[in-house]
Amino acid sequence: MKTHLVPAAAGLALLAGVGVATADQVIITPEQQTVVREYVERHPLASISLLGVELNVGSTLPDTVELHPIEVPDVEYRYVVVDDRTVLVDPGTRRIVQVID
């Protein structure tokens, strides 16, 4: 009986990990992407330079970077322009959730 419980427990742990990874992903609808893109075009910011920070989804920005609010319904992210690229940032974790080219 014990030999059946170990694989089952491992399978549940794997499924739980997949659930966490899925919940951690950021979903921005195409409509929101369009509205956000239009907003940042109408509200341009000066570009800053950050040495040693890669502009990839999941990268964390330092606390010294000022994040600017986006006044778009149902979008809680902030934005900043780094190296002439606009990035959306989760203000709670300071992680990049999208790079807008």
A tleap script that builds the chain and sets N, CA, C and O, in Angstrom:
source leaprc.protein.ff14SB
mol = sequence {
  NMET LYS THR HIE LEU VAL PRO ALA ALA ALA
  GLY LEU ALA LEU LEU ALA GLY VAL GLY VAL
  ALA THR ALA ASP GLN VAL ILE ILE THR PRO
  GLU GLN GLN THR VAL VAL ARG GLU TYR VAL
  GLU ARG HIE PRO LEU ALA SER ILE SER LEU
  LEU GLY VAL GLU LEU ASN VAL GLY SER THR
  LEU PRO ASP THR VAL GLU LEU HIE PRO ILE
  GLU VAL PRO ASP VAL GLU TYR ARG TYR VAL
  VAL VAL ASP ASP ARG THR VAL LEU VAL ASP
  PRO GLY THR ARG ARG ILE VAL GLN VAL ILE
  CASP
}
set mol.1.N position { 0.818 -1.195 0.000 }
set mol.1.CA position { 0.000 0.000 0.000 }
set mol.1.C position { 0.861 1.259 0.000 }
set mol.1.O position { 0.548 2.239 -0.675 }
set mol.2.N position { 1.958 1.219 0.771 }
set mol.2.CA position { 2.835 2.382 0.843 }
set mol.2.C position { 3.475 2.686 -0.506 }
set mol.2.O position { 3.715 3.851 -0.824 }
set mol.3.N position { 3.752 1.672 -1.293 }
set mol.3.CA position { 4.397 1.902 -2.581 }
set mol.3.C position { 3.490 2.671 -3.531 }
set mol.3.O position { 3.990 3.324 -4.446 }
set mol.4.N position { 2.183 2.618 -3.349 }
set mol.4.CA position { 1.260 3.357 -4.193 }
set mol.4.C position { 1.084 4.797 -3.728 }
set mol.4.O position { 0.766 5.678 -4.527 }
set mol.5.N position { 1.290 5.031 -2.446 }
set mol.5.CA position { 1.099 6.372 -1.898 }
set mol.5.C position { 2.227 7.320 -2.291 }
set mol.5.O position { 1.982 8.505 -2.513 }
set mol.6.N position { 3.439 6.826 -2.378 }
set mol.6.CA position { 4.578 7.686 -2.710 }
set mol.6.C position { 4.427 8.277 -4.118 }
set mol.6.O position { 4.552 9.493 -4.263 }
set mol.7.N position { 4.168 7.486 -5.152 }
set mol.7.CA position { 3.973 8.085 -6.482 }
set mol.7.C position { 2.771 9.026 -6.523 }
set mol.7.O position { 2.804 10.055 -7.197 }
set mol.8.N position { 1.708 8.667 -5.798 }
set mol.8.CA position { 0.525 9.532 -5.774 }
set mol.8.C position { 0.855 10.869 -5.138 }
set mol.8.O position { 0.442 11.916 -5.637 }
set mol.9.N position { 1.597 10.842 -4.038 }
set mol.9.CA position { 1.981 12.089 -3.368 }
set mol.9.C position { 2.890 12.919 -4.265 }
set mol.9.O position { 2.759 14.141 -4.324 }
set mol.10.N position { 3.811 12.260 -4.965 }
set mol.10.CA position { 4.708 12.975 -5.882 }
set mol.10.C position { 3.908 13.607 -7.015 }
set mol.10.O position { 4.184 14.734 -7.429 }
set mol.11.N position { 2.911 12.870 -7.515 }
set mol.11.CA position { 2.062 13.405 -8.583 }
set mol.11.C position { 1.272 14.611 -8.120 }
set mol.11.O position { 1.150 15.590 -8.857 }
set mol.12.N position { 0.735 14.559 -6.914 }
set mol.12.CA position { -0.001 15.703 -6.371 }
set mol.12.C position { 0.915 16.906 -6.174 }
set mol.12.O position { 0.528 18.040 -6.453 }
set mol.13.N position { 2.124 16.656 -5.695 }
set mol.13.CA position { 3.071 17.758 -5.510 }
set mol.13.C position { 3.410 18.397 -6.850 }
set mol.13.O position { 3.529 19.618 -6.953 }
set mol.14.N position { 3.566 17.558 -7.881 }
set mol.14.CA position { 3.858 18.082 -9.214 }
set mol.14.C position { 2.697 18.918 -9.728 }
set mol.14.O position { 2.905 20.006 -10.265 }
set mol.15.N position { 1.478 18.420 -9.569 }
set mol.15.CA position { 0.306 19.170 -10.000 }
set mol.15.C position { 0.171 20.481 -9.238 }
set mol.15.O position { -0.198 21.502 -9.818 }
set mol.16.N position { 0.465 20.458 -7.952 }
set mol.16.CA position { 0.391 21.686 -7.152 }
set mol.16.C position { 1.412 22.696 -7.661 }
set mol.16.O position { 1.124 23.891 -7.728 }
set mol.17.N position { 2.607 22.219 -8.022 }
set mol.17.CA position { 3.630 23.120 -8.557 }
set mol.17.C position { 3.214 23.729 -9.874 }
set mol.17.O position { 3.480 24.903 -10.131 }
set mol.18.N position { 2.557 22.935 -10.720 }
set mol.18.CA position { 2.067 23.441 -11.996 }
set mol.18.C position { 1.006 24.498 -11.748 }
set mol.18.O position { 0.964 25.512 -12.445 }
set mol.19.N position { 0.151 24.272 -10.761 }
set mol.19.CA position { -0.882 25.246 -10.424 }
set mol.19.C position { -0.290 26.556 -9.967 }
set mol.19.O position { -0.785 27.625 -10.325 }
set mol.20.N position { 0.763 26.482 -9.181 }
set mol.20.CA position { 1.414 27.699 -8.711 }
set mol.20.C position { 2.040 28.432 -9.888 }
set mol.20.O position { 1.929 29.655 -9.978 }
set mol.21.N position { 2.693 27.714 -10.789 }
set mol.21.CA position { 3.318 28.365 -11.941 }
set mol.21.C position { 2.269 29.039 -12.812 }
set mol.21.O position { 2.491 30.141 -13.314 }
set mol.22.N position { 1.138 28.390 -12.992 }
set mol.22.CA position { 0.081 28.967 -13.810 }
set mol.22.C position { -0.501 30.207 -13.152 }
set mol.22.O position { -0.765 31.201 -13.828 }
set mol.23.N position { -0.704 30.160 -11.843 }
set mol.23.CA position { -1.259 31.302 -11.124 }
set mol.23.C position { -0.286 32.471 -11.125 }
set mol.23.O position { -0.699 33.624 -10.998 }
set mol.24.N position { 0.999 32.184 -11.268 }
set mol.24.CA position { 2.012 33.226 -11.227 }
set mol.24.C position { 2.144 33.949 -12.568 }
set mol.24.O position { 2.749 35.019 -12.630 }
set mol.25.N position { 1.591 33.384 -13.634 }
set mol.25.CA position { 1.696 34.008 -14.939 }
set mol.25.C position { 0.778 35.223 -15.019 }
set mol.25.O position { -0.287 35.254 -14.401 }
set mol.26.N position { 1.199 36.205 -15.775 }
set mol.26.CA position { 0.421 37.424 -15.927 }
set mol.26.C position { -0.327 37.361 -17.243 }
set mol.26.O position { 0.246 37.046 -18.286 }
set mol.27.N position { -1.595 37.659 -17.184 }
set mol.27.CA position { -2.399 37.654 -18.400 }
set mol.27.C position { -2.942 39.055 -18.621 }
set mol.27.O position { -3.690 39.585 -17.800 }
set mol.28.N position { -2.557 39.640 -19.735 }
set mol.28.CA position { -3.083 40.936 -20.149 }
set mol.28.C position { -3.800 40.690 -21.465 }
set mol.28.O position { -3.207 40.205 -22.428 }
set mol.29.N position { -5.059 41.024 -21.494 }
set mol.29.CA position { -5.846 40.757 -22.697 }
set mol.29.C position { -5.350 41.622 -23.857 }
set mol.29.O position { -4.730 42.662 -23.634 }
set mol.30.N position { -5.618 41.201 -25.078 }
set mol.30.CA position { -5.225 42.023 -26.232 }
set mol.30.C position { -5.838 43.425 -26.179 }
set mol.30.O position { -5.201 44.400 -26.576 }
set mol.31.N position { -7.074 43.520 -25.689 }
set mol.31.CA position { -7.715 44.833 -25.579 }
set mol.31.C position { -6.962 45.721 -24.588 }
set mol.31.O position { -6.738 46.904 -24.842 }
set mol.32.N position { -6.571 45.122 -23.437 }
set mol.32.CA position { -5.804 45.883 -22.449 }
set mol.32.C position { -4.446 46.292 -23.015 }
set mol.32.O position { -3.978 47.403 -22.764 }
set mol.33.N position { -3.817 45.408 -23.769 }
set mol.33.CA position { -2.522 45.733 -24.364 }
set mol.33.C position { -2.644 46.955 -25.268 }
set mol.33.O position { -1.791 47.842 -25.239 }
set mol.34.N position { -3.703 47.000 -26.067 }
set mol.34.CA position { -3.915 48.136 -26.967 }
set mol.34.C position { -4.117 49.420 -26.172 }
set mol.34.O position { -3.521 50.448 -26.493 }
set mol.35.N position { -4.948 49.370 -25.145 }
set mol.35.CA position { -5.228 50.561 -24.337 }
set mol.35.C position { -3.976 51.012 -23.590 }
set mol.35.O position { -3.701 52.210 -23.511 }
set mol.36.N position { -3.221 50.068 -23.043 }
set mol.36.CA position { -1.985 50.411 -22.326 }
set mol.36.C position { -0.988 51.039 -23.293 }
set mol.36.O position { -0.364 52.049 -22.969 }
set mol.37.N position { -0.834 50.454 -24.467 }
set mol.37.CA position { 0.107 50.990 -25.462 }
set mol.37.C position { -0.267 52.428 -25.838 }
set mol.37.O position { 0.606 53.290 -25.936 }
set mol.38.N position { -1.552 52.684 -26.046 }
set mol.38.CA position { -2.017 54.039 -26.365 }
set mol.38.C position { -1.767 54.994 -25.193 }
set mol.38.O position { -1.382 56.145 -25.397 }
set mol.39.N position { -1.987 54.512 -23.967 }
set mol.39.CA position { -1.779 55.352 -22.789 }
set mol.39.C position { -0.314 55.778 -22.668 }
set mol.39.O position { -0.022 56.956 -22.466 }
set mol.40.N position { 0.609 54.813 -22.791 }
set mol.40.CA position { 2.020 55.164 -22.615 }
set mol.40.C position { 2.528 56.033 -23.757 }
set mol.40.O position { 3.471 56.802 -23.573 }
set mol.41.N position { 1.911 55.921 -24.946 }
set mol.41.CA position { 2.287 56.802 -26.049 }
set mol.41.C position { 1.835 58.243 -25.776 }
set mol.41.O position { 2.524 59.196 -26.140 }
set mol.42.N position { 0.682 58.391 -25.137 }
set mol.42.CA position { 0.175 59.730 -24.806 }
set mol.42.C position { 0.837 60.323 -23.570 }
set mol.42.O position { 0.783 61.533 -23.354 }
set mol.43.N position { 1.468 59.467 -22.752 }
set mol.43.CA position { 2.114 59.912 -21.518 }
set mol.43.C position { 3.572 59.446 -21.503 }
set mol.43.O position { 3.951 58.609 -20.683 }
set mol.44.N position { 4.384 59.988 -22.407 }
set mol.44.CA position { 5.773 59.519 -22.500 }
set mol.44.C position { 6.591 59.896 -21.264 }
set mol.44.O position { 6.355 60.922 -20.626 }
set mol.45.N position { 7.541 59.050 -20.953 }
set mol.45.CA position { 8.457 59.282 -19.839 }
set mol.45.C position { 9.881 59.335 -20.379 }
set mol.45.O position { 10.186 58.768 -21.429 }
set mol.46.N position { 10.736 60.019 -19.651 }
set mol.46.CA position { 12.155 60.019 -20.004 }
set mol.46.C position { 12.717 58.627 -19.726 }
set mol.46.O position { 12.374 57.996 -18.726 }
set mol.47.N position { 13.566 58.169 -20.604 }
set mol.47.CA position { 14.179 56.857 -20.449 }
set mol.47.C position { 15.278 56.906 -19.395 }
set mol.47.O position { 16.045 57.866 -19.320 }
set mol.48.N position { 15.339 55.851 -18.582 }
set mol.48.CA position { 16.419 55.737 -17.607 }
set mol.48.C position { 17.316 54.587 -18.029 }
set mol.48.O position { 16.927 53.755 -18.849 }
set mol.49.N position { 18.503 54.544 -17.474 }
set mol.49.CA position { 19.444 53.480 -17.773 }
set mol.49.C position { 19.707 52.691 -16.500 }
set mol.49.O position { 19.948 53.266 -15.439 }
set mol.50.N position { 19.658 51.385 -16.617 }
set mol.50.CA position { 19.927 50.512 -15.471 }
set mol.50.C position { 21.009 49.516 -15.852 }
set mol.50.O position { 20.791 48.639 -16.689 }
set mol.51.N position { 22.150 49.649 -15.250 }
set mol.51.CA position { 23.234 48.710 -15.519 }
set mol.51.C position { 22.973 47.410 -14.772 }
set mol.51.O position { 22.596 47.422 -13.600 }
set mol.52.N position { 23.173 46.301 -15.451 }
set mol.52.CA position { 23.054 44.992 -14.822 }
set mol.52.C position { 21.642 44.464 -14.689 }
set mol.52.O position { 21.449 43.400 -14.101 }
set mol.53.N position { 20.646 45.163 -15.213 }
set mol.53.CA position { 19.262 44.687 -15.158 }
set mol.53.C position { 18.826 44.324 -16.573 }
set mol.53.O position { 18.827 45.164 -17.473 }
set mol.54.N position { 18.456 43.060 -16.754 }
set mol.54.CA position { 17.963 42.626 -18.057 }
set mol.54.C position { 16.472 42.914 -18.139 }
set mol.54.O position { 15.735 42.681 -17.181 }
set mol.55.N position { 16.036 43.414 -19.266 }
set mol.55.CA position { 14.628 43.747 -19.448 }
set mol.55.C position { 13.869 42.529 -19.968 }
set mol.55.O position { 13.477 42.474 -21.134 }
set mol.56.N position { 13.674 41.576 -19.099 }
set mol.56.CA position { 12.948 40.357 -19.431 }
set mol.56.C position { 11.763 40.231 -18.491 }
set mol.56.O position { 11.800 40.729 -17.366 }
set mol.57.N position { 10.719 39.571 -18.948 }
set mol.57.CA position { 9.598 39.284 -18.067 }
set mol.57.C position { 10.124 38.474 -16.886 }
set mol.57.O position { 10.813 37.470 -17.069 }
set mol.58.N position { 9.798 38.911 -15.692 }
set mol.58.CA position { 10.256 38.246 -14.475 }
set mol.58.C position { 11.436 38.925 -13.816 }
set mol.58.O position { 11.700 38.681 -12.638 }
set mol.59.N position { 12.165 39.782 -14.547 }
set mol.59.CA position { 13.269 40.520 -13.936 }
set mol.59.C position { 12.706 41.510 -12.924 }
set mol.59.O position { 11.605 42.031 -13.098 }
set mol.60.N position { 13.468 41.763 -11.870 }
set mol.60.CA position { 13.032 42.670 -10.815 }
set mol.60.C position { 13.768 43.994 -10.941 }
set mol.60.O position { 14.985 44.024 -11.127 }
set mol.61.N position { 13.021 45.089 -10.838 }
set mol.61.CA position { 13.625 46.422 -10.878 }
set mol.61.C position { 13.977 46.866 -9.465 }
set mol.61.O position { 13.254 46.555 -8.518 }
set mol.62.N position { 15.082 47.589 -9.316 }
set mol.62.CA position { 15.479 48.062 -7.982 }
set mol.62.C position { 14.464 49.052 -7.402 }
set mol.62.O position { 13.689 49.670 -8.132 }
set mol.63.N position { 14.489 49.188 -6.077 }
set mol.63.CA position { 13.579 50.107 -5.381 }
set mol.63.C position { 13.822 51.562 -5.765 }
set mol.63.O position { 12.953 52.407 -5.551 }
set mol.64.N position { 14.968 51.862 -6.318 }
set mol.64.CA position { 15.294 53.236 -6.689 }
set mol.64.C position { 14.578 53.707 -7.948 }
set mol.64.O position { 14.559 54.901 -8.246 }
set mol.65.N position { 13.982 52.758 -8.696 }
set mol.65.CA position { 13.290 53.094 -9.939 }
set mol.65.C position { 11.875 53.551 -9.604 }
set mol.65.O position { 11.125 52.838 -8.937 }
set mol.66.N position { 11.517 54.742 -10.070 }
set mol.66.CA position { 10.167 55.266 -9.848 }
set mol.66.C position { 9.211 54.647 -10.862 }
set mol.66.O position { 9.423 54.732 -12.072 }
set mol.67.N position { 8.157 54.025 -10.343 }
set mol.67.CA position { 7.138 53.413 -11.188 }
set mol.67.C position { 5.976 54.381 -11.332 }
set mol.67.O position { 5.571 55.017 -10.359 }
set mol.68.N position { 5.443 54.496 -12.530 }
set mol.68.CA position { 4.374 55.459 -12.816 }
set mol.68.C position { 3.052 54.727 -13.031 }
set mol.68.O position { 3.016 53.697 -13.705 }
set mol.69.N position { 1.970 55.250 -12.465 }
set mol.69.CA position { 0.675 54.577 -12.616 }
set mol.69.C position { 0.150 54.648 -14.039 }
set mol.69.O position { 0.451 55.574 -14.792 }
set mol.70.N position { -0.642 53.647 -14.383 }
set mol.70.CA position { -1.324 53.612 -15.671 }
set mol.70.C position { -2.802 53.777 -15.369 }
set mol.70.O position { -3.386 52.979 -14.636 }
set mol.71.N position { -3.393 54.790 -15.923 }
set mol.71.CA position { -4.802 55.060 -15.664 }
set mol.71.C position { -5.656 54.353 -16.702 }
set mol.71.O position { -6.280 54.978 -17.559 }
set mol.72.N position { -5.666 53.023 -16.599 }
set mol.72.CA position { -6.424 52.172 -17.497 }
set mol.72.C position { -7.262 51.244 -16.617 }
set mol.72.O position { -6.725 50.629 -15.695 }
set mol.73.N position { -8.569 51.131 -16.881 }
set mol.73.CA position { -9.416 50.259 -16.060 }
set mol.73.C position { -8.911 48.820 -16.014 }
set mol.73.O position { -8.488 48.260 -17.026 }
set mol.74.N position { -8.965 48.243 -14.836 }
set mol.74.CA position { -8.614 46.839 -14.601 }
set mol.74.C position { -7.145 46.517 -14.837 }
set mol.74.O position { -6.797 45.345 -14.980 }
set mol.75.N position { -6.278 47.515 -14.880 }
set mol.75.CA position { -4.835 47.280 -14.999 }
set mol.75.C position { -4.176 47.894 -13.773 }
set mol.75.O position { -4.188 49.111 -13.588 }
set mol.76.N position { -3.602 47.033 -12.941 }
set mol.76.CA position { -2.997 47.483 -11.683 }
set mol.76.C position { -1.484 47.696 -11.813 }
set mol.76.O position { -0.819 48.020 -10.830 }
set mol.77.N position { -0.950 47.518 -13.000 }
set mol.77.CA position { 0.490 47.620 -13.170 }
set mol.77.C position { 0.936 49.065 -13.270 }
set mol.77.O position { 0.129 49.972 -13.472 }
set mol.78.N position { 2.237 49.260 -13.126 }
set mol.78.CA position { 2.870 50.567 -13.306 }
set mol.78.C position { 3.799 50.449 -14.503 }
set mol.78.O position { 4.058 49.352 -14.998 }
set mol.79.N position { 4.297 51.595 -14.962 }
set mol.79.CA position { 5.223 51.515 -16.093 }
set mol.79.C position { 6.405 52.439 -15.892 }
set mol.79.O position { 6.366 53.371 -15.088 }
set mol.80.N position { 7.449 52.158 -16.636 }
set mol.80.CA position { 8.676 52.936 -16.629 }
set mol.80.C position { 9.362 52.676 -17.969 }
set mol.80.O position { 9.164 51.630 -18.586 }
set mol.81.N position { 10.164 53.631 -18.406 }
set mol.81.CA position { 10.915 53.459 -19.647 }
set mol.81.C position { 12.384 53.251 -19.285 }
set mol.81.O position { 13.019 54.107 -18.669 }
set mol.82.N position { 12.902 52.099 -19.683 }
set mol.82.CA position { 14.288 51.742 -19.398 }
set mol.82.C position { 14.978 51.466 -20.723 }
set mol.82.O position { 14.520 50.641 -21.514 }
set mol.83.N position { 16.081 52.162 -20.960 }
set mol.83.CA position { 16.838 51.983 -22.207 }
set mol.83.C position { 15.928 52.079 -23.430 }
set mol.83.O position { 16.021 51.273 -24.355 }
set mol.84.N position { 15.044 53.082 -23.417 }
set mol.84.CA position { 14.112 53.369 -24.508 }
set mol.84.C position { 13.092 52.266 -24.755 }
set mol.84.O position { 12.519 52.188 -25.842 }
set mol.85.N position { 12.858 51.416 -23.766 }
set mol.85.CA position { 11.834 50.371 -23.862 }
set mol.85.C position { 10.869 50.543 -22.696 }
set mol.85.O position { 11.287 50.660 -21.545 }
set mol.86.N position { 9.590 50.556 -22.999 }
set mol.86.CA position { 8.577 50.694 -21.967 }
set mol.86.C position { 8.287 49.322 -21.367 }
set mol.86.O position { 8.059 48.350 -22.087 }
set mol.87.N position { 8.301 49.260 -20.025 }
set mol.87.CA position { 8.028 47.996 -19.349 }
set mol.87.C position { 6.892 48.169 -18.356 }
set mol.87.O position { 6.802 49.186 -17.667 }
set mol.88.N position { 6.022 47.159 -18.288 }
set mol.88.CA position { 4.972 47.111 -17.277 }
set mol.88.C position { 5.520 46.347 -16.086 }
set mol.88.O position { 6.187 45.323 -16.235 }
set mol.89.N position { 5.224 46.868 -14.895 }
set mol.89.CA position { 5.807 46.308 -13.684 }
set mol.89.C position { 4.713 46.066 -12.651 }
set mol.89.O position { 3.820 46.896 -12.477 }
set mol.90.N position { 4.785 44.928 -11.969 }
set mol.90.CA position { 3.900 44.659 -10.845 }
set mol.90.C position { 4.431 45.485 -9.674 }
set mol.90.O position { 5.552 45.246 -9.228 }
set mol.91.N position { 3.658 46.454 -9.161 }
set mol.91.CA position { 4.184 47.323 -8.117 }
set mol.91.C position { 4.451 46.601 -6.794 }
set mol.91.O position { 5.270 47.062 -5.998 }
set mol.92.N position { 3.781 45.488 -6.552 }
set mol.92.CA position { 3.992 44.746 -5.309 }
set mol.92.C position { 5.305 43.999 -5.281 }
set mol.92.O position { 5.979 43.952 -4.251 }
set mol.93.N position { 5.672 43.413 -6.409 }
set mol.93.CA position { 6.895 42.612 -6.476 }
set mol.93.C position { 8.016 43.316 -7.226 }
set mol.93.O position { 9.176 42.910 -7.143 }
set mol.94.N position { 7.668 44.382 -7.965 }
set mol.94.CA position { 8.601 45.133 -8.808 }
set mol.94.C position { 9.139 44.276 -9.960 }
set mol.94.O position { 10.173 44.597 -10.546 }
set mol.95.N position { 8.435 43.190 -10.278 }
set mol.95.CA position { 8.828 42.324 -11.388 }
set mol.95.C position { 8.235 42.841 -12.685 }
set mol.95.O position { 7.102 43.320 -12.716 }
set mol.96.N position { 9.009 42.739 -13.751 }
set mol.96.CA position { 8.536 43.109 -15.083 }
set mol.96.C position { 7.532 42.050 -15.532 }
set mol.96.O position { 7.813 40.852 -15.497 }
set mol.97.N position { 6.343 42.523 -15.958 }
set mol.97.CA position { 5.313 41.601 -16.425 }
set mol.97.C position { 5.149 41.651 -17.938 }
set mol.97.O position { 4.618 40.721 -18.546 }
set mol.98.N position { 5.612 42.749 -18.543 }
set mol.98.CA position { 5.553 42.841 -20.005 }
set mol.98.C position { 6.510 43.922 -20.475 }
set mol.98.O position { 6.651 44.965 -19.838 }
set mol.99.N position { 7.167 43.657 -21.602 }
set mol.99.CA position { 8.008 44.646 -22.259 }
set mol.99.C position { 7.256 45.079 -23.517 }
set mol.99.O position { 6.922 44.258 -24.371 }
set mol.100.N position { 6.997 46.377 -23.611 }
set mol.100.CA position { 6.265 46.921 -24.755 }
set mol.100.C position { 7.265 47.506 -25.733 }
set mol.100.O position { 7.989 48.447 -25.408 }
set mol.101.N position { 7.300 46.942 -26.937 }
set mol.101.CA position { 8.238 47.455 -27.951 }
set mol.101.C position { 7.536 48.408 -28.889 }
set mol.101.O position { 8.158 48.941 -29.807 }
savepdb mol mol.pdb
quit
